[in-house]
Amino acid sequence: MNELDHTSGFKVSILASGSSGNCTYIETPKRKILVDCGLSGKKIQALMNEVGRDLSDVDTVLVTHEHRDHINGLGVLARRYGFDIYANEATWQSLPTSVGVIKNEQKHIFEMGEVLTLGDIDIQSFGVSHDAAAPQFYSFHYENKQFVMLTDTGYVSDRLRALLRNADAYLIESNHDLELLRMGRYPWSLKQRILGDHGHLSNDDGALAISEMIGDQTKRIFLGHLSQDNNIKALAHETAESILLSKGHGVNDAFRVLDTDPVTPTELFTV
């Protein structure tokens, strides 16, 4: 690969995002990283191929938390490719037995609130409010460029909004439309879980949170982790743009609001 491709930033593709599975690819001249392996190994390989990359080149996997839609293919891929895997101790302890055996030399601890430097990229971990053992997401820093991943959280604290301010690109949760969720087929107990402080951000809440984080550097906002049952892509997109415009932000001028998909990757874009 020609390293000149990276002179103005690093490359990212959100391979899959949604309640059925999540996986993101991040590439610098020295590192090739996956965040979560929430689909089958075969599907992740196919998604990588769609963006012109190969799983055999990945050297690192970061795990956000132990829910199935984030770790479904982790064990199989770990055994097949032997890459280094980073998660906090509580997440390691909470991985289901279905993941299978992962060699000790592949396991690495990356605790919440720490900064990990891998080659030429710095990764800030931060905790989120979700019903998992110790869920954490990541902010990636490379040559004054920043990409933030923030999904699977019931709310975004003021402290977190300040920490993640003015990134070049964001993946922000836009899980459900409130009315679709309330009127939908889910049992009331599950609806309460999703709506609670340890659940998922709605279209409105995600847009309100991102409206307080974006800045002059922000060029892309990706809407992620949409529910297949309680959301519609066009509705999430319209809600985000409407709220951002109401807050005085230059939608489709200073930055773009972009969609993700559970089965189709985004383009491999440069942050």
CORRA-V922163 format. One record per pair of residues at least 6 apart in sequence whose ideal C-beta (glycine too) atoms are under 8 Angstrom apart, sorted by the first residue. I is the first residue (numbers start at 1). GAP is how many residues later the second one is. Records with the same first field share a line. If there is no record, write none. Layout:
BEGIN
I=GAP / GAP
END
This chain:
BEGIN
1=28
3=26
5=6 / 265
6=21 / 22 / 23 / 264
8=262
9=133 / 134 / 136 / 159 / 261 / 262
10=16 / 17 / 18 / 111 / 130 / 132 / 133 / 135 / 137 / 260 / 261
11=15 / 16 / 17 / 257 / 258 / 259 / 260
12=12 / 13 / 14 / 15 / 135 / 157 / 254 / 256 / 257 / 258 / 259
13=11 / 12 / 38 / 40 / 252 / 253 / 254 / 255 / 256
14=10 / 157 / 208 / 210 / 246 / 251 / 252
15=8 / 9 / 10 / 29 / 32 / 33 / 36 / 250 / 251
16=6 / 7 / 22 / 23 / 27 / 28 / 31 / 244 / 245 / 246 / 247 / 249
17=7 / 134 / 154 / 205 / 207 / 208 / 209 / 243 / 244 / 245
18=51 / 206 / 207 / 208 / 209 / 210 / 242 / 243 / 244
19=50 / 156 / 206 / 207 / 208 / 209 / 210 / 243
20=19 / 49 / 208 / 242
21=17 / 18 / 22 / 48 / 51 / 241
22=14 / 16 / 17 / 47 / 48 / 129 / 202 / 203
23=11 / 12 / 13 / 14 / 15 / 16 / 21 / 24 / 50
24=10 / 11 / 12 / 125 / 147
25=7 / 8 / 9 / 23 / 26 / 28 / 33 / 240 / 243
26=6 / 7 / 8 / 9 / 95 / 114 / 121
27=6 / 26 / 241
28=91 / 92 / 93 / 114
29=91
30=88 / 89 / 90 / 91
31=28 / 29 / 87 / 88 / 89 / 90
32=21 / 25 / 26 / 27 / 28
33=25 / 26 / 27 / 28 / 29 / 85 / 88
34=10 / 24 / 26 / 27 / 28
35=26 / 27 / 29 / 103 / 114
36=25 / 26 / 27 / 28 / 34 / 35 / 38
37=7 / 24 / 33 / 34 / 35 / 36 / 37 / 40
38=30 / 31 / 32 / 33 / 34 / 35
39=8 / 33 / 34
40=32 / 33 / 36
41=14 / 32 / 35 / 36 / 39
43=30
44=11 / 29 / 33
45=9 / 10
47=218
48=6 / 7
50=214 / 215
51=214 / 216 / 217
52=216
53=215
55=22 / 26
56=25
58=23 / 25
59=24 / 25
60=23 / 24 / 25 / 26 / 58
61=13 / 16 / 17 / 22 / 23 / 24 / 25
62=23 / 24 / 25 / 48 / 61 / 76
63=7 / 8 / 11 / 22 / 23 / 24 / 28
64=6 / 27 / 71 / 72 / 73 / 74 / 85 / 88
65=26 / 65 / 67 / 68 / 69 / 70 / 71 / 87
66=25 / 28 / 29 / 30 / 66 / 67
67=65 / 85
68=28
70=82
71=24 / 25 / 28
74=11 / 21 / 25 / 28
75=23 / 24 / 25 / 26 / 27
76=24
77=6
78=7 / 24 / 25 / 28
79=21 / 22 / 23
82=21 / 24
83=23
84=22 / 24
85=17 / 21 / 22 / 23
86=22 / 23 / 24 / 30
87=21 / 22 / 23
88=21 / 22 / 23 / 24 / 37 / 46 / 48
89=20 / 22 / 45
90=43 / 44
91=41 / 42 / 43 / 44 / 45
92=15 / 17
93=40
94=38 / 39 / 40
110=6 / 13 / 15
111=14
112=13 / 14 / 15 / 22 / 24
113=12 / 13 / 14
114=11
115=7 / 8 / 9 / 10
116=6 / 7 / 9
117=6
120=22
121=19 / 20 / 21
122=18 / 19 / 20
123=15 / 16 / 17 / 18
124=14 / 15 / 17 / 39
125=11 / 12 / 13
126=10 / 11 / 12 / 13 / 34 / 37 / 38
127=7 / 8 / 9
128=7 / 8 / 9 / 22 / 24 / 25 / 32
129=6 / 24 / 25 / 26 / 28 / 68 / 69
130=22 / 23 / 24 / 68 / 69 / 70
131=62 / 67 / 68
132=20
135=17 / 18
137=11 / 12 / 13 / 14 / 15 / 16
138=10 / 11
139=7 / 8 / 9 / 10 / 24 / 25 / 28
140=6 / 7 / 8 / 9 / 131
142=129
145=23 / 126
146=20 / 21 / 22 / 23 / 71 / 125
147=20 / 21 / 22 / 23 / 24 / 124
148=16 / 19 / 21 / 22 / 23 / 65
149=22
150=6 / 10 / 14 / 20 / 21 / 22 / 23 / 59
151=20 / 21 / 22 / 24 / 49 / 50 / 73 / 74
152=21 / 48 / 73
153=20 / 47 / 48
154=42 / 43 / 44 / 45 / 46 / 47
155=42 / 46 / 50
156=45 / 49 / 53
161=48 / 51 / 52
164=6 / 49
165=48 / 50
166=47 / 48 / 49 / 50 / 51 / 52
167=46 / 47 / 48 / 50 / 51
168=49 / 50 / 51 / 52 / 103
169=49 / 50 / 51 / 52 / 53 / 100 / 102
170=40 / 43 / 44 / 48 / 50 / 51 / 52
171=51 / 53 / 89
172=29 / 34 / 35 / 37 / 38 / 49 / 50 / 51 / 52
173=27 / 28 / 33 / 51 / 52
174=27 / 28 / 29 / 32 / 33 / 49 / 50 / 51 / 52 / 57 / 62 / 65 / 66
175=19 / 25 / 26 / 27 / 28 / 31 / 50 / 51 / 52 / 55 / 56
176=18 / 24 / 26 / 27 / 50 / 51 / 54 / 55
177=25 / 26 / 53 / 54 / 55 / 58 / 59 / 62
178=17 / 24 / 25 / 26
180=50 / 51 / 52 / 55
181=10 / 13 / 14 / 21 / 46 / 49
182=9
184=7 / 45 / 46
185=44
186=8 / 43 / 44
193=6
194=6 / 33 / 36
195=7
200=25 / 27
201=8
203=28 / 32 / 33 / 36 / 37
204=35 / 39
206=17 / 34
207=32 / 33 / 35 / 36 / 37
208=35
210=11 / 30 / 34
211=32 / 33 / 36 / 38
214=7 / 30 / 35 / 41
216=38
218=36 / 37
219=35 / 36 / 37
220=35 / 36 / 38 / 49
221=19 / 23 / 34 / 35 / 36 / 37
222=36 / 37 / 38 / 44
223=13 / 14 / 17 / 34 / 35 / 36 / 37
224=36
226=7 / 10 / 34 / 36
228=34
233=26 / 28
236=23
237=20 / 22
240=17
241=10 / 11 / 16
244=7 / 13
245=6
249=6
251=6
258=8
260=6
END
